[in-house]
């Protein structure tokens, strides 16, 4: 995920992956999570992947 397909991930209520380090500092990664309901729905996952690939080609 990058800025070319950020909108697609926002539409599915996704957000960047983040975690808390041992020192308590939160780290936000540059990639976004795919919601579980998308991962469990083959057609929805394929649509998301195809959309992301097509957007990335433009």
C-alpha positions in Angstrom: 0.0 0.0 0.0 1.2 3.4 -0.8 -0.4 6.8 -1.6 -1.6 5.5 -4.9 -4.1 3.1 -3.3 -4.5 4.6 0.2 -8.0 5.6 -0.7 -9.0 2.0 -1.4 -7.7 0.9 2.1 -9.5 3.8 3.8 -12.7 2.8 2.1 -12.5 -0.6 3.8 -11.8 0.9 7.2 -8.2 -0.3 7.2 -5.4 1.5 9.0 -1.6 1.3 9.2 -0.1 -1.5 11.2 1.4 -0.3 14.4 3.0 -1.8 17.5 4.4 -0.7 20.8 8.1 -1.3 21.5 9.5 -2.5 24.8 10.3 1.1 25.7 6.6 2.1 25.3 7.1 4.0 22.0 4.5 3.3 19.3 5.8 2.5 15.9 3.6 2.9 12.8 4.6 0.9 9.8 4.2 2.0 6.1 1.8 -0.9 5.3 -1.8 -1.2 6.1 -3.8 -4.1 7.5 -6.4 -6.0 5.4 -9.5 -6.4 7.5 -10.3 -10.0 8.5 -13.7 -9.9 6.7 -11.8 -9.2 3.5 -9.2 -11.9 4.1 -12.0 -14.4 4.7 -13.9 -13.4 1.5 -12.0 -14.7 -1.5 -13.9 -12.5 -4.0 -13.4 -9.3 -1.9 -9.7 -10.1 -1.5 -9.2 -10.6 -5.2 -11.0 -7.3 -6.0 -8.8 -5.5 -3.5 -5.6 -7.0 -4.9 -6.7 -6.3 -8.5 -7.7 -2.7 -7.7 -4.4 -2.1 -6.0 -2.4 -3.6 -8.9 -4.4 -1.5 -11.5 -4.0 1.7 -9.5 -0.3 1.0 -9.1 0.1 0.7 -12.9 -1.3 4.2 -13.5 
